[in-house]
Amino acid sequence: MKKNQFKESAFRIWLAQQPATKLFIKAILDLVKFDFFQFKISVEGWFKTNVCHFKRFFKNKKNVECNFCGWTGNKFYPHVTTSGVQENEKCPVCHSIPRYRSLMKFLKEDLSLFEKEIKILEVGPNRSLQNILINNSNFDYISVDLKSPQAMYHMDVTDLKFDDNSFDLIFCISVMQYVDDDIKGFEELKRVLKPNGQLIFASGIDETIETTIEYKERTVEHNFTVRTYGWDIIEKIKSAGFKIKLFNPYKKSSKEERIKYGLGTHTIFLLEK
C-alpha cells in the first residue's frame, strides 16, 4: 500500500491561515472561469471576513472560543461553501466549524477519547480533527480519501486496502453522501473495524425529513452530493450489521455553551460492530 506522496505544499498550508487572501484569490479564479455565481459568494465571504478582521483589531472581546485550538474572539468567522456564506461558523486558526466543535464536545465528554490508546482511521480527513489526532501520541492514526492531499493514503471507502479487524475507531463524517454505493461503504467500514469497534458517523443528514432524497446528477445546488439522508438512514446502517447509539451535544448543552463554542445542532451516530 503506497503512502500518498502528494502532501500539501507550504504555500497551501500558509494560505489556509489567511482566510481573506484565500477568498480573494478564489474570487479571481471564479471570475476567470466566468463562474459568476461562485464569484458572488467568494466576494461576499471576502468582505465579511475582512469585517471580522477589522472588528477584532479594534475591539476584541472573548465572546466565543474554539474547543479545538483555544482561539477566542468577538465571533466566529464566515464559512464559505459552494452554496453560500454561513456567518459566525469558522475558526480562523484551525478552521473548525459547528458540527466539528459539537463532535469535539462529544469526544471529550461522552467518549472520553483522549484517555484511550487506540488505532484510528479517518475517512475524508478534516483539517481541524486530523491535526488533533495525528499529534496525539496515544493514537495510531491513519487517514484516507479518494483525492485529498491532506489524506495519508488515497483509496475508495468502498474498497479499503486494510486487513479485517484493523481499527478500534473510525471517523466517517460528511463522506457517505458523496458515495454512489454507500451500502458497500458501510460494509467495508464494518469489515476493517475490530470486534466491538466504533464508527462515528455524521453525513449529509437532514433531520427534518424521514426519507432519503437521491439525486440524478451531482450539482452545485446540492454541493455535488448524490443524496441527502433522512432518518431512514438508520435502517440502512442496521442492515450493514451495526448497532446504533445517538448523541446530540447541542441539545445537552446550555444556551451559554452553544453560543460560546458555536456548537452545531447535528446528531452524532455512534455505530458499534
Helices and strands as residue ranges (DSSP letters): H 10-16, H 19-32, H 36-58, E 64-65, E 72-73, E 77-81, E 84-90, H 98-109, G 113-115, E 118-123, H 127-134, E 139-145, E 153-154, E 167-173, G 176-178, H 182-192, E 193-202, E 213-214, G 220-222, E 227-228, H 233-239, E 243-247, H 255-261, E 268-272
